[in-house]
Amino acid sequence: MSNNGPVSSYNDALQYLNNTIEKHVWLICSPKSGSTWLSTVLENLLKFPKVPLVPGYDRREQEADIFPLFFAGIEGKVFSPQQHCRYSKMTDKVANALNSHIILQLRDIFDSVISVCDHLNTDATHGGFPAYIDQGMWDNLSQEDRLWFIVDLVVPWYFNFYIGWYKSPFFNSNKLLKINYNELNSDPVKTVTSILEFISEPRSEAAILDALSISEKQETRKNTAISGRGSELSQEMRNRIISYSRFYPDVDFSYIGLQKCTP
């Protein structure tokens, strides 16, 4: 079997990729966590072929799909850029078959709400978030209702995403590296260096600085890139978000900025 020949099963395609992909670096992230920026930096630095494990974006759930990689006919090292992919048994199967180095990028949940709002204020046309909204609907909402829309309908997806990965076999394994938005933003050289160590692709500090500098001239969807803006949320909104954690008493939410507490 080859990537140009017939595929008799999904498992055949996985086996082919297992035999031909030497190293797979996969950036999995929550929305508005600085992932487009980090993807751009890593692409500039690694110079691996870039193949997303998703055939399209817009309003589609970004579940792992191996066929863009299979049909690309690439062998050796591959980088799959930012993908809002939840953990599932199929994602597990794909990651293990590709021996993926997973970079899990997370952000403070309160700051994420403000950043999602900023994004939708700029463009609510093309979706990309787990609750339906279009430009006309968004334009008719007050600023308070826009924030409530995100708190009530978008934030639960963030919990689903985070808890799925937290409960996965990868979370505390050597196959996954957790990256925090605040650390990336405050010390990008240190964070990128830790990623390069994790994937065993050392680069000089000069090369890292050069990749970061180039990224500043590229489109990376960065908004204000300021941490702590979640303080703009009302206490009622913050309490609503905190309340979602009560269903998961055994989960450590500190990676997304929540401590064990009740509203």
C-alpha positions in Angstrom: 0.0 0.0 0.0 1.2 3.6 -0.7 -0.4 6.9 -0.1 -1.2 7.0 -3.8 -2.9 3.6 -3.8 -6.2 2.4 -2.5 -6.8 2.4 1.2 -8.7 -0.6 2.4 -9.2 0.7 6.0 -8.5 3.6 8.3 -6.1 1.3 10.2 -4.1 0.7 7.0 -3.7 4.5 6.6 -2.6 4.8 10.2 -0.1 2.0 9.7 1.3 3.6 6.6 1.8 6.9 8.5 3.3 5.0 11.5 5.9 3.6 9.1 6.7 6.8 7.2 6.5 9.7 9.8 9.7 10.0 11.7 8.6 12.8 14.1 5.2 14.4 14.5 4.9 17.6 16.5 1.3 18.5 17.2 0.1 21.8 18.8 -3.3 21.2 20.5 -4.8 24.2 22.1 -7.8 26.0 23.6 -9.1 28.9 21.5 -7.5 32.3 22.0 -4.5 30.9 23.8 -1.8 32.4 21.6 -1.6 29.3 19.5 -1.5 31.0 16.0 1.5 33.0 17.2 3.2 29.9 18.7 2.5 27.9 15.5 4.0 30.6 13.4 7.1 30.7 15.6 7.6 27.0 15.5 7.0 26.9 11.8 9.7 29.5 11.3 12.1 27.7 13.6 11.6 24.0 12.7 11.0 24.4 9.0 9.2 21.1 9.0 6.4 20.5 6.4 3.2 21.9 7.9 0.2 19.6 7.7 -2.9 20.3 9.8 -4.8 17.2 11.0 -8.1 18.8 10.0 -9.6 19.2 6.5 -11.3 22.5 7.3 -12.2 25.0 10.0 -15.1 27.5 10.1 -17.8 25.9 12.3 -16.5 22.4 12.1 -15.4 20.6 15.3 -11.7 20.1 14.9 -11.5 16.4 15.5 -8.3 14.7 14.4 -8.3 13.6 10.7 -5.2 11.7 9.4 -6.1 12.0 5.7 -4.7 15.4 5.1 -1.4 14.0 6.2 -1.8 10.7 4.4 -2.6 12.3 1.1 0.2 14.9 1.5 2.7 12.1 0.8 5.2 13.5 3.3 7.7 11.4 5.1 10.0 12.2 7.9 9.3 15.1 10.2 6.0 16.9 10.2 4.4 19.8 12.2 0.7 20.0 12.7 -0.2 23.5 13.7 -2.8 24.8 16.2 -5.9 22.6 16.5 -8.7 22.9 19.0 -9.0 19.1 19.3 -10.7 17.4 22.3 -9.3 14.1 23.6 -11.1 11.0 22.6 -10.3 7.3 22.0 -9.8 8.1 18.3 -7.5 11.1 19.1 -5.6 8.7 21.3 -5.3 6.2 18.5 -4.0 8.8 16.1 -1.5 10.3 18.5 -0.1 6.9 19.4 0.1 5.7 15.8 2.0 8.9 14.8 4.0 8.8 18.1 3.0 12.4 18.4 4.8 15.0 20.5 1.8 16.9 21.8 2.1 20.5 22.9 -1.0 21.3 24.9 -1.4 25.1 25.1 -3.7 26.5 27.8 -4.8 29.9 29.1 -6.4 31.4 32.1 -10.2 30.9 31.6 -11.2 34.4 32.6 -8.7 36.0 30.3 -9.9 33.6 27.5 -13.4 35.0 27.8 -12.3 38.6 27.2 -10.1 37.5 24.3 -12.9 35.5 22.7 -15.1 38.7 23.0 -12.4 40.8 21.4 -12.2 38.3 18.5 -16.0 38.2 18.0 -16.1 42.0 18.2 -13.7 42.0 15.2 -15.3 39.2 13.2 -18.3 37.0 14.2 -18.9 35.9 10.6 -16.7 32.8 10.3 -17.5 30.8 13.4 -14.7 28.9 15.0 -16.3 28.8 18.4 -18.5 26.0 19.9 -21.7 28.1 20.2 -23.5 29.4 17.1 -23.4 33.2 16.5 -23.3 35.2 13.4 -22.5 38.8 12.7 -26.1 40.1 12.9 -26.8 38.3 16.1 -23.6 39.5 17.7 -24.1 43.1 16.6 -27.5 43.1 18.3 -26.2 42.0 21.7 -25.2 44.5 24.4 -21.6 44.2 25.7 -22.9 42.5 28.9 -24.9 39.9 26.9 -21.9 39.3 24.7 -19.9 38.3 27.7 -22.8 36.2 29.1 -23.0 34.4 25.8 -19.4 33.4 26.1 -19.7 32.5 29.8 -22.8 30.4 29.3 -22.3 28.8 25.9 -18.6 28.9 25.0 -16.8 28.3 28.4 -18.5 24.9 28.9 -16.6 23.7 25.8 -13.3 24.9 27.4 -14.1 22.7 30.4 -14.9 19.8 28.1 -11.6 20.3 26.3 -9.5 20.7 29.3 -11.0 17.9 31.4 -10.7 15.5 28.5 -7.0 16.1 28.2 -6.5 16.2 32.0 -8.1 12.7 32.3 -6.2 11.3 29.3 -3.2 9.1 29.6 -1.1 11.8 28.0 -1.5 14.6 30.5 1.2 13.5 32.9 3.2 11.5 30.4 6.4 12.3 28.6 4.4 12.5 25.3 2.8 15.8 26.3 4.1 19.2 27.2 1.8 21.8 28.9 2.3 25.4 27.8 0.8 28.3 29.6 -0.1 31.5 27.7 1.1 33.8 30.4 4.5 32.2 30.5 4.8 32.2 26.7 3.8 35.9 26.6 6.2 36.9 29.4 9.2 34.9 28.4 8.8 33.5 24.9 12.5 32.5 24.6 12.3 30.3 27.7 9.0 28.7 26.6 10.1 28.0 23.1 13.3 26.5 24.4 11.4 24.2 26.6 9.3 23.1 23.6 12.5 22.4 21.6 13.9 20.3 24.4 10.6 18.4 24.6 10.7 17.5 20.9 14.5 17.0 20.9 15.1 19.7 18.3 17.6 22.0 19.8 18.1 25.4 18.3 20.4 28.3 19.3 19.0 31.3 21.2 19.9 33.5 18.2 17.7 31.3 16.0 14.8 31.5 18.5 15.1 35.2 18.7 15.1 35.4 14.9 12.0 33.2 14.6 10.2 35.4 17.2 11.2 38.6 15.4 9.9 37.3 12.0 6.6 36.3 13.7 6.0 39.9 14.7 5.7 40.8 11.0 3.3 38.0 10.2 -0.4 37.6 10.8 -0.8 35.8 14.1 -4.3 37.0 15.3 -2.7 38.5 18.4 -5.1 40.8 20.2 -3.8 43.0 23.1 -1.6 40.1 24.5 -2.2 41.3 28.0 -2.6 38.9 30.9 -5.1 39.6 33.7 -7.9 41.1 31.6 -10.3 38.6 33.1 -10.7 41.0 35.9 -13.0 43.0 33.6 -15.6 40.2 34.2 -18.3 40.9 36.8 -18.1 38.8 40.0 -21.4 37.2 38.9 -19.8 36.0 35.7 -16.7 34.8 37.4 -18.8 32.9 39.9 -20.7 31.2 37.1 -17.5 30.0 35.6 -16.1 28.8 38.9 -19.4 27.0 39.5 -18.7 24.7 36.6 -15.8 23.2 38.4 -18.0 21.8 41.2 -18.9 18.8 39.0 -15.2 17.7 38.9 -13.8 17.7 42.4 -10.8 15.5 41.5 -9.6 17.8 38.7 -6.9 20.4 39.2 -8.0 23.5 37.3 -5.0 25.6 38.2 -3.7 25.2 34.7 -6.6 27.3 33.5 -6.5 29.8 36.3 -9.1 28.2 38.7 -8.3 27.3 42.3 -10.3 24.8 44.4 -13.1 27.1 45.6 -16.8 27.7 45.4 -18.5 30.9 44.3 
